[in-house]
């Protein structure tokens, strides 16, 4: 919050770093060593950069505890300064040294580090000369210039007359007018770097120390101020020239003596006003303009402590908490001149105050903050009457006509006035109501709102008041302030506001000690607990509401402010919060809140109407729970009239046509929740016509295009059917209604709309058990059919996902604790087949792999269904079925999508360690050793490929898993993700190298790879990564023994399938992938090498230039590695490689074709045939 930027305690050094872990500057010796090594490493760019990064990393650790550097600051700076002072040090070494010095100044602060720099008379000439030799526009050496300006700032403070530092006499200068004195040279440096975009702040600091010297101010100060004013008002000045000039003037006004500056104050004020700084779009110019204005005002007024200011006395927190009786206040003796209120105020002060008040309205927080501090400082030097007028002007900012910036500026100003004792207790009666309004400020603009900074500023005011006033002064306002702060703490939308309010409340509890139940609330509503919005709304608020002082306050705030909030998330949280708060004030909710909310449903404001319906629904449910605990009904609690009004809400909305358009989407969601909560609340609407109306609305929502509306309606169906359709609740309603609903929902699964299928799939999955009596034979086949891919539904992956979810939900619903049910058992094979078929869906569209949604649902379904079956009848889980389940899930656990891989890994191990145990898992004992139960629960990070691939790769050793695991590895090893490829390929190659001497195992895996290739022809999803997989496999050398085995057909099989795959494609990525494989096959001496070279020669004249160039490059590399193993004659090899390297393969095909033919003759392979034949290899039919 804003208060974090202000230090009020006089002695706060003891508390620095208490929350940090560092206790000392432990790297001192390493830093000294790095400085000593600087002379040797600076000449190497790489070594110098590494050393600088290390030095910067070490120092940056102490950004929050820079005081830990103080004991070692002299030794570190002396080491660095000695390098700069050394005449033999090169300029490059000095620049590197200044970079180190800048890091130290950045961490410790240049004002502190400056005092540790040497500042002798002998230093001024070399430092000044080095600064003059710098190029102000050089972006590589800006650290040098910055450090030199800081160093010069401490040197110019020496108590030696500047004229004594000149190396020539005044008469010598008259003979040589080109000579400049030290004062003139420093003044030139100040002006030069005032225009710098990165050093104007430090240049201003130097100017203030130099120009306020007694021997400089009379001669150069007026000239410099005139020069600065000209730059400020000139239209030709650049942005940084104006910023630098304003910063220099502001710094001079800060460090100079009042009697020296008073004569210039009026002209400076006119200059600043003439520059129209408030209209400048630059924040820096407006900020420095306000700083100059306030310091001019302070120059006009004598330094004095206002005798009329309010003084609380002791402000020790420990003393306040331990003192039994009020601590005595010892009045501070006032000087006679401070007691005298009758002194003349210059007329210019009025202009200063007006400018500062206008600055409070600025659009930028930094400018408003500077103006607020200026208001506080200037007010402290004014008589009581004028100060009170300023307070009145600040209070006028809290007007509905003012901008949100003015409200925020007003809050900052009040906080500054309060903590300085300038806001007298008599004014609190006017101030506190305005602050309470600011705490609730939230103005909607477009799709958002403004007001968070105002609420934050109001919290700062409350924080400041806690420190400024005696508890007796604030006692009349404690109830209002405490309640408002707790409302913001629990219910504000913005994180920073909740934490600011919590901090302000905590400060008041500690400083004032009069806030009701303060200690208990502070422990619950702390910085961490209010950090999560949901926790603040639903848990922290309930804890606060247990105290009667705050219960109704919290509820009323939700009703008045949050029910109609512009953010739908806040409205939903508000409804849930009201549900949780209802037990704290159930009577108030029933008798007062519900009628108010029902009245709000008739408003034309959509947000209010929507939020009111949500709140009514949640409160009804909560009242029903309270009524049940009291052995009565909800009707007894709310009364007949309220019940009838609730019942008529949906028909009323339908009559007003509020279910249409964009607003209708919100109202449908709200009414779906209302139906759900009324059902849970057992509202006595059984056999009433409203039930049909509710059913109709839910059916409409189920077919809506918006997914949230469908899901809200689906979640309402279960309690709705349970309450109003079940025989025991519906007082003998005809079961024909059940049949009609199920029949209608089942028919909609075959609709020609994707959204309709999705909605009614969710609906069937949400139905209670009694709805499926004698209907499973109709519902399950319909859902299975809905989950299948047809020509017209190939892109409807969401439909198939929801169908699978509904299928599993129904299985869970109709199954008993240990009984699957005879009807469900009949469909078990079909359901398993449907789920296993879902694992094979890889539908793609513009959103990516949308089939992953189906696979994820199928994996979950296999887990749920298998657990149900094993508890009911394990004999149904045959060896073949369990094997298919395990190998299919294992395949998903090694594929490329992290989410699916992690989910499949968890499901695989849960099936492996299921209780009761699942029978017929292949190689169960070995799998348990690979996946120990303890490791699965605590050690394995399933989302990390480096954790999962090493384990699942071991499944290649088991024949049932080999094909599926290898198929999954193809997509991972041959994928595009670098990290995934790295982890998956490392695991695979580690496994292969572990079986390097086992030719039988390697041959088996290679045969499986060929089998995968054979089954996946023209399936780009597999073949493109498969080519990359083979390239990496051959490059690893893990299958070198298989390639060298003359009895193995692996190489020839791969060549056959590669040629078959590229024979019908123009896919460039597939063509270049095949080039890589063919180049690897060149090493297989014999027919495979010859056929590979022929195909590569065909690619050398491919119509795509990129393919030609890639083929030539890769073939050259292959011959360099494997040329001696190929069929190319050894004496021709060098000539072939020379031609490949020297030929420009980007030329037209007709130009490079003779060269290609020559290469074929040299290699001893047939020259490719006619153009038609060559083209046939790359053009599909």
NORQUI-V375999 format. One record per residue. N is the residue number from 1. D_CENTER is the distance of its C-alpha to the mean C-alpha in Angstrom with 1 decimal. Layout:
BEGIN
{{N/D_CENTER} {N/D_CENTER}}
END
This chain:
BEGIN
{{1/20.3} {2/22.8} {3/25.2} {4/23.3} {5/24.6} {6/28.2} {7/30.4} {8/33.4} {9/35.0} {10/37.7} {11/37.3} {12/33.8} {13/34.2} {14/35.0} {15/31.5} {16/29.5} {17/27.3} {18/28.3} {19/24.9} {20/24.4} {21/25.9} {22/27.8} {23/31.4} {24/33.0} {25/32.7} {26/33.5} {27/33.1} {28/35.9} {29/38.3} {30/35.9} {31/35.1} {32/38.8} {33/39.5} {34/36.9} {35/38.6} {36/41.9} {37/40.8} {38/39.5} {39/43.0} {40/42.9} {41/39.4} {42/38.9} {43/41.2} {44/39.0} {45/35.9} {46/34.0} {47/35.2} {48/34.5} {49/30.9} {50/30.3} {51/32.1} {52/30.2} {53/26.8} {54/28.1} {55/29.6} {56/26.4} {57/24.4} {58/27.0} {59/27.2} {60/23.5} {61/23.4} {62/25.5} {63/23.5} {64/23.3} {65/26.9} {66/28.8} {67/32.1} {68/32.4} {69/33.4} {70/36.3} {71/39.0} {72/38.5} {73/37.7} {74/41.4} {75/41.9} {76/38.8} {77/39.6} {78/43.3} {79/42.6} {80/40.6} {81/43.0} {82/45.9} {83/44.5} {84/44.3} {85/47.8} {86/49.3} {87/51.3} {88/51.1} {89/47.3} {90/46.2} {91/44.0} {92/41.3} {93/41.4} {94/41.2} {95/38.2} {96/36.5} {97/37.6} {98/36.3} {99/32.8} {100/33.1} {101/34.5} {102/31.6} {103/29.0} {104/31.2} {105/31.4} {106/27.7} {107/27.0} {108/30.1} {109/30.4} {110/33.1} {111/35.2} {112/35.6} {113/36.0} {114/38.5} {115/41.0} {116/41.2} {117/42.2} {118/45.9} {119/47.6} {120/51.2} {121/53.5} {122/53.6} {123/49.9} {124/49.9} {125/51.7} {126/49.7} {127/46.3} {128/47.4} {129/48.9} {130/45.8} {131/43.7} {132/46.2} {133/46.0} {134/42.3} {135/41.2} {136/38.8} {137/37.1} {138/36.4} {139/32.7} {140/33.2} {141/35.0} {142/33.3} {143/32.8} {144/36.6} {145/37.2} {146/34.8} {147/36.3} {148/39.8} {149/39.3} {150/38.1} {151/41.0} {152/43.4} {153/42.2} {154/43.6} {155/46.7} {156/47.8} {157/48.0} {158/51.0} {159/54.1} {160/56.2} {161/57.5} {162/55.7} {163/59.0} {164/60.1} {165/57.3} {166/58.8} {167/60.7} {168/63.4} {169/65.8} {170/65.7} {171/68.8} {172/67.3} {173/64.5} {174/67.1} {175/68.6} {176/65.2} {177/63.0} {178/60.1} {179/59.5} {180/56.7} {181/56.5} {182/53.6} {183/52.7} {184/52.6} {185/50.6} {186/48.0} {187/48.0} {188/47.4} {189/44.4} {190/43.0} {191/43.5} {192/42.3} {193/38.9} {194/38.4} {195/37.5} {196/35.0} {197/31.4} {198/30.3} {199/33.2} {200/34.4} {201/33.0} {202/35.0} {203/37.9} {204/38.0} {205/38.1} {206/41.0} {207/42.8} {208/42.7} {209/44.3} {210/46.8} {211/48.0} {212/48.5} {213/51.0} {214/54.5} {215/56.0} {216/53.5} {217/52.7} {218/56.1} {219/56.3} {220/52.8} {221/50.7} {222/52.2} {223/52.0} {224/48.4} {225/47.5} {226/49.5} {227/47.7} {228/44.3} {229/45.3} {230/46.5} {231/43.2} {232/41.3} {233/43.4} {234/44.1} {235/42.6} {236/42.8} {237/40.5} {238/37.1} {239/33.9} {240/33.8} {241/37.5} {242/37.1} {243/34.2} {244/36.1} {245/39.3} {246/37.6} {247/35.9} {248/39.3} {249/41.1} {250/38.6} {251/38.9} {252/42.7} {253/42.9} {254/40.9} {255/43.0} {256/46.3} {257/49.2} {258/49.8} {259/53.4} {260/52.5} {261/49.9} {262/51.6} {263/53.9} {264/50.9} {265/48.8} {266/50.3} {267/50.1} {268/46.5} {269/45.7} {270/47.5} {271/45.7} {272/42.2} {273/43.1} {274/44.7} {275/41.5} {276/39.8} {277/36.6} {278/35.1} {279/35.2} {280/33.5} {281/30.0} {282/29.0} {283/27.1} {284/28.8} {285/32.2} {286/31.8} {287/30.5} {288/33.4} {289/35.8} {290/35.0} {291/35.4} {292/38.8} {293/39.9} {294/39.3} {295/41.0} {296/43.9} {297/44.3} {298/44.3} {299/46.9} {300/49.2} {301/49.1} {302/50.6} {303/48.5} {304/49.3} {305/47.9} {306/48.4} {307/51.0} {308/49.9} {309/46.3} {310/45.3} {311/45.1} {312/43.8} {313/45.4} {314/43.9} {315/40.1} {316/39.8} {317/37.5} {318/39.6} {319/42.8} {320/41.6} {321/40.7} {322/43.9} {323/46.4} {324/48.7} {325/50.2} {326/48.8} {327/48.8} {328/51.4} {329/50.2} {330/52.1} {331/52.4} {332/51.6} {333/54.7} {334/54.5} {335/56.4} {336/59.0} {337/57.4} {338/54.1} {339/56.0} {340/57.6} {341/55.7} {342/58.2} {343/57.0} {344/56.5} {345/53.1} {346/52.9} {347/52.4} {348/49.4} {349/47.4} {350/47.2} {351/45.6} {352/43.1} {353/42.2} {354/41.8} {355/39.5} {356/37.3} {357/37.3} {358/36.3} {359/33.5} {360/32.1} {361/31.6} {362/29.6} {363/26.5} {364/24.6} {365/23.7} {366/25.0} {367/28.3} {368/28.6} {369/28.0} {370/30.7} {371/33.0} {372/32.6} {373/33.6} {374/36.4} {375/37.7} {376/37.8} {377/39.6} {378/42.1} {379/42.8} {380/43.7} {381/46.7} {382/48.1} {383/50.8} {384/49.8} {385/50.9} {386/48.8} {387/45.8} {388/46.1} {389/46.1} {390/42.8} {391/41.3} {392/42.8} {393/41.2} {394/37.8} {395/38.3} {396/39.1} {397/35.5} {398/34.6} {399/36.2} {400/34.9} {401/36.1} {402/33.8} {403/30.3} {404/27.2} {405/27.2} {406/30.7} {407/29.7} {408/27.0} {409/29.5} {410/32.1} {411/30.0} {412/29.4} {413/33.1} {414/34.3} {415/32.3} {416/33.8} {417/37.2} {418/36.9} {419/36.0} {420/38.8} {421/41.3} {422/42.0} {423/41.1} {424/44.2} {425/44.3} {426/46.4} {427/43.5} {428/41.2} {429/42.7} {430/41.4} {431/38.1} {432/36.8} {433/36.9} {434/35.0} {435/32.3} {436/32.1} {437/31.7} {438/28.9} {439/27.1} {440/27.2} {441/26.5} {442/24.4} {443/25.6} {444/24.4} {445/24.0} {446/23.6} {447/20.8} {448/19.2} {449/20.7} {450/21.3} {451/22.3} {452/19.4} {453/20.6} {454/24.1} {455/23.5} {456/21.8} {457/24.9} {458/27.2} {459/25.8} {460/26.6} {461/30.1} {462/30.6} {463/29.4} {464/31.9} {465/34.7} {466/34.4} {467/35.4} {468/37.9} {469/40.2} {470/42.6} {471/41.9} {472/45.1} {473/43.9} {474/40.7} {475/42.4} {476/43.1} {477/39.5} {478/37.9} {479/37.7} {480/36.0} {481/33.5} {482/32.6} {483/32.2} {484/30.0} {485/27.7} {486/27.5} {487/26.8} {488/23.8} {489/22.7} {490/22.9} {491/22.2} {492/20.1} {493/17.2} {494/15.1} {495/13.9} {496/15.5} {497/18.7} {498/19.0} {499/18.7} {500/21.0} {501/23.5} {502/23.5} {503/24.3} {504/26.9} {505/28.5} {506/28.7} {507/30.3} {508/32.8} {509/33.6} {510/34.4} {511/36.1} {512/37.9} {513/38.5} {514/39.5} {515/36.5} {516/37.5} {517/36.1} {518/33.8} {519/33.6} {520/33.0} {521/30.1} {522/28.5} {523/28.3} {524/26.6} {525/24.3} {526/22.8} {527/19.6} {528/18.0} {529/19.6} {530/18.4} {531/14.8} {532/14.4} {533/15.7} {534/17.7} {535/19.4} {536/20.3} {537/21.8} {538/23.6} {539/24.5} {540/24.6} {541/26.4} {542/29.0} {543/29.7} {544/30.3} {545/32.4} {546/34.9} {547/36.4} {548/38.6} {549/37.9} {550/34.4} {551/34.8} {552/36.0} {553/33.9} {554/30.7} {555/32.2} {556/33.6} {557/30.3} {558/28.6} {559/31.7} {560/31.9} {561/28.4} {562/25.9} {563/28.0} {564/27.9} {565/24.4} {566/22.9} {567/19.8} {568/20.9} {569/18.5} {570/20.1} {571/23.5} {572/23.0} {573/21.9} {574/24.8} {575/27.2} {576/26.1} {577/26.4} {578/29.9} {579/30.7} {580/30.0} {581/31.8} {582/34.8} {583/36.7} {584/36.6} {585/38.5} {586/39.8} {587/42.8} {588/41.0} {589/38.6} {590/41.5} {591/43.8} {592/41.6} {593/38.0} {594/38.9} {595/41.5} {596/39.1} {597/36.5} {598/39.2} {599/40.3} {600/36.7} {601/36.8} {602/39.5} {603/37.4} {604/36.5} {605/32.9} {606/30.9} {607/28.0} {608/30.6} {609/32.6} {610/29.7} {611/28.4} {612/32.0} {613/32.8} {614/29.7} {615/30.8} {616/34.5} {617/33.6} {618/31.7} {619/34.4} {620/37.2} {621/35.8} {622/35.4} {623/38.9} {624/40.3} {625/39.0} {626/40.6} {627/43.8} {628/44.1} {629/43.9} {630/46.7} {631/48.8} {632/48.7} {633/47.1} {634/44.3} {635/47.1} {636/48.9} {637/45.8} {638/44.9} {639/48.3} {640/49.7} {641/48.7} {642/45.0} {643/45.2} {644/46.9} {645/44.4} {646/41.6} {647/43.7} {648/44.2} {649/40.6} {650/40.1} {651/43.5} {652/42.9} {653/39.6} {654/41.3} {655/44.2} {656/42.0} {657/40.3} {658/36.9} {659/35.8} {660/35.9} {661/33.4} {662/29.7} {663/30.5} {664/32.3} {665/29.2} {666/27.9} {667/31.4} {668/31.9} {669/28.9} {670/30.1} {671/33.6} {672/32.7} {673/31.1} {674/34.3} {675/36.5} {676/34.7} {677/34.9} {678/38.5} {679/39.4} {680/37.9} {681/39.7} {682/42.9} {683/43.8} {684/47.5} {685/47.2} {686/48.9} {687/51.2} {688/50.2} {689/49.7} {690/46.1} {691/45.2} {692/46.1} {693/44.1} {694/41.0} {695/41.7} {696/41.9} {697/38.6} {698/36.8} {699/38.4} {700/37.3} {701/33.7} {702/33.9} {703/34.7} {704/32.1} {705/29.7} {706/26.6} {707/25.3} {708/24.3} {709/27.9} {710/29.4} {711/27.5} {712/28.3} {713/31.9} {714/32.1} {715/30.9} {716/33.6} {717/36.4} {718/36.9} {719/37.7} {720/39.5} {721/41.8} {722/42.3} {723/43.4} {724/45.4} {725/46.5} {726/47.5} {727/51.2} {728/51.3} {729/49.1} {730/50.3} {731/54.0} {732/55.5} {733/53.5} {734/54.6} {735/52.7} {736/53.1} {737/49.9} {738/48.1} {739/49.8} {740/49.0} {741/45.2} {742/44.9} {743/47.1} {744/45.1} {745/41.7} {746/43.2} {747/44.7} {748/41.3} {749/40.0} {750/42.2} {751/41.1} {752/40.4} {753/37.0} {754/33.8} {755/32.3} {756/35.6} {757/35.6} {758/32.1} {759/32.7} {760/36.1} {761/34.9} {762/32.4} {763/35.3} {764/37.7} {765/35.1} {766/34.8} {767/38.6} {768/40.3} {769/42.9} {770/46.0} {771/44.9} {772/45.5} {773/49.0} {774/51.2} {775/48.4} {776/46.6} {777/49.0} {778/47.7} {779/44.0} {780/43.1} {781/44.9} {782/43.2} {783/39.7} {784/40.7} {785/42.0} {786/38.8} {787/36.8} {788/38.9} {789/38.2} {790/40.8} {791/41.3} {792/40.1} {793/37.1} {794/35.7} {795/32.4} {796/32.0} {797/29.9} {798/28.2} {799/31.8} {800/32.7} {801/29.6} {802/30.5} {803/34.1} {804/33.5} {805/31.4} {806/34.2} {807/36.8} {808/35.3} {809/34.7} {810/38.4} {811/39.5} {812/37.8} {813/39.2} {814/42.8} {815/43.1} {816/44.7} {817/43.8} {818/45.9} {819/47.3} {820/45.8} {821/48.5} {822/51.2} {823/49.8} {824/46.4} {825/48.2} {826/50.0} {827/46.8} {828/45.1} {829/45.9} {830/44.7} {831/41.4} {832/40.8} {833/41.8} {834/39.3} {835/36.4} {836/37.5} {837/37.8} {838/34.2} {839/33.1} {840/34.7} {841/32.7} {842/30.7} {843/30.6} {844/28.6} {845/27.7} {846/25.4} {847/22.5} {848/23.4} {849/24.9} {850/25.3} {851/28.0} {852/25.4} {853/25.0} {854/28.8} {855/28.9} {856/26.3} {857/28.4} {858/31.5} {859/30.4} {860/29.6} {861/32.9} {862/34.9} {863/33.7} {864/34.5} {865/37.8} {866/39.0} {867/38.4} {868/40.4} {869/43.2} {870/43.5} {871/44.0} {872/46.5} {873/48.5} {874/47.4} {875/50.4} {876/48.5} {877/46.1} {878/48.3} {879/47.8} {880/47.1} {881/44.4} {882/42.6} {883/42.7} {884/41.2} {885/38.4} {886/37.6} {887/37.8} {888/35.7} {889/32.9} {890/33.2} {891/32.9} {892/29.6} {893/28.4} {894/28.9} {895/27.6} {896/24.7} {897/21.9} {898/19.9} {899/19.6} {900/23.3} {901/24.4} {902/22.8} {903/24.2} {904/27.6} {905/27.8} {906/27.4} {907/29.9} {908/32.3} {909/32.5} {910/32.8} {911/35.7} {912/37.1} {913/37.1} {914/37.9} {915/40.2} {916/42.8} {917/42.8} {918/42.6} {919/45.8} {920/46.5} {921/43.3} {922/44.4} {923/44.5} {924/43.1} {925/44.2} {926/42.7} {927/39.4} {928/39.2} {929/39.8} {930/36.9} {931/34.6} {932/35.7} {933/34.6} {934/33.3} {935/31.2} {936/29.8} {937/28.7} {938/27.3} {939/27.2} {940/25.9} {941/22.3} {942/22.8} {943/19.7} {944/20.7} {945/23.4} {946/25.0} {947/25.9} {948/27.2} {949/29.1} {950/31.6} {951/32.7} {952/32.9} {953/34.7} {954/37.6} {955/38.3} {956/39.9} {957/42.9} {958/43.6} {959/45.3} {960/43.8} {961/40.3} {962/41.0} {963/40.8} {964/37.6} {965/35.7} {966/36.9} {967/35.9} {968/32.3} {969/32.4} {970/33.6} {971/30.4} {972/28.2} {973/30.5} {974/31.1} {975/27.6} {976/25.4} {977/22.5} {978/23.5} {979/22.1} {980/23.5} {981/26.8} {982/27.1} {983/26.9} {984/29.0} {985/31.6} {986/32.0} {987/32.6} {988/35.1} {989/36.9} {990/37.2} {991/38.9} {992/41.2} {993/42.2} {994/43.0} {995/45.5} {996/46.8} {997/50.3} {998/50.2} {999/51.3} {1000/51.7} {1001/48.1} {1002/46.8} {1003/49.2} {1004/48.0} {1005/44.4} {1006/45.5} {1007/47.5} {1008/44.5} {1009/42.5} {1010/45.5} {1011/45.5} {1012/41.9} {1013/42.7} {1014/45.7} {1015/44.0} {1016/41.1} {1017/43.0} {1018/41.4} {1019/38.2} {1020/35.8} {1021/32.9} {1022/35.0} {1023/37.3} {1024/34.9} {1025/32.9} {1026/36.3} {1027/37.7} {1028/34.8} {1029/35.3} {1030/39.0} {1031/38.4} {1032/36.3} {1033/38.9} {1034/41.8} {1035/40.1} {1036/39.5} {1037/43.3} {1038/42.9} {1039/45.3} {1040/47.7} {1041/50.5} {1042/50.2} {1043/50.5} {1044/53.5} {1045/55.2} {1046/57.9} {1047/58.2} {1048/54.5} {1049/53.7} {1050/49.9} {1051/50.0} {1052/52.3} {1053/50.4} {1054/47.1} {1055/49.0} {1056/50.5} {1057/47.2} {1058/45.5} {1059/48.3} {1060/48.3} {1061/44.6} {1062/44.8} {1063/48.0} {1064/46.4} {1065/43.2} {1066/42.1} {1067/38.6} {1068/38.1} {1069/35.5} {1070/38.0} {1071/40.9} {1072/39.2} {1073/38.2} {1074/41.8} {1075/43.0} {1076/41.2} {1077/42.9} {1078/46.3} {1079/46.0} {1080/45.5} {1081/48.5} {1082/50.7} {1083/51.2} {1084/52.9} {1085/56.5} {1086/58.7} {1087/58.2} {1088/54.4} {1089/54.2} {1090/56.6} {1091/54.9} {1092/51.5} {1093/53.0} {1094/54.5} {1095/51.3} {1096/49.6} {1097/52.5} {1098/51.8} {1099/48.2} {1100/49.6} {1101/51.0} {1102/48.1} {1103/47.6} {1104/43.9} {1105/44.0} {1106/40.7} {1107/42.4} {1108/45.5} {1109/43.8} {1110/41.6} {1111/44.7} {1112/46.7} {1113/44.1} {1114/43.4} {1115/47.1} {1116/47.9} {1117/45.5} {1118/46.9} {1119/50.5} {1120/49.6} {1121/48.5} {1122/50.7} {1123/53.5} {1124/56.1} {1125/55.4} {1126/55.6} {1127/58.7} {1128/58.8} {1129/62.0} {1130/61.2} {1131/63.3} {1132/61.4} {1133/57.9} {1134/57.5} {1135/58.8} {1136/56.3} {1137/53.4} {1138/54.7} {1139/55.0} {1140/51.5} {1141/50.1} {1142/52.3} {1143/52.1} {1144/49.7} {1145/48.4} {1146/46.7} {1147/50.1} {1148/51.4} {1149/52.5} {1150/56.1} {1151/55.9} {1152/54.3} {1153/56.3} {1154/59.4} {1155/57.4} {1156/55.8} {1157/59.2} {1158/60.5} {1159/57.7} {1160/58.7} {1161/62.3} {1162/61.4} {1163/59.3} {1164/62.1} {1165/60.2} {1166/61.3} {1167/60.2} {1168/58.1} {1169/60.2} {1170/60.1} {1171/57.2} {1172/57.2} {1173/56.9} {1174/54.1} {1175/52.2} {1176/52.6} {1177/50.4} {1178/47.3} {1179/48.1} {1180/47.6} {1181/50.4}}
END
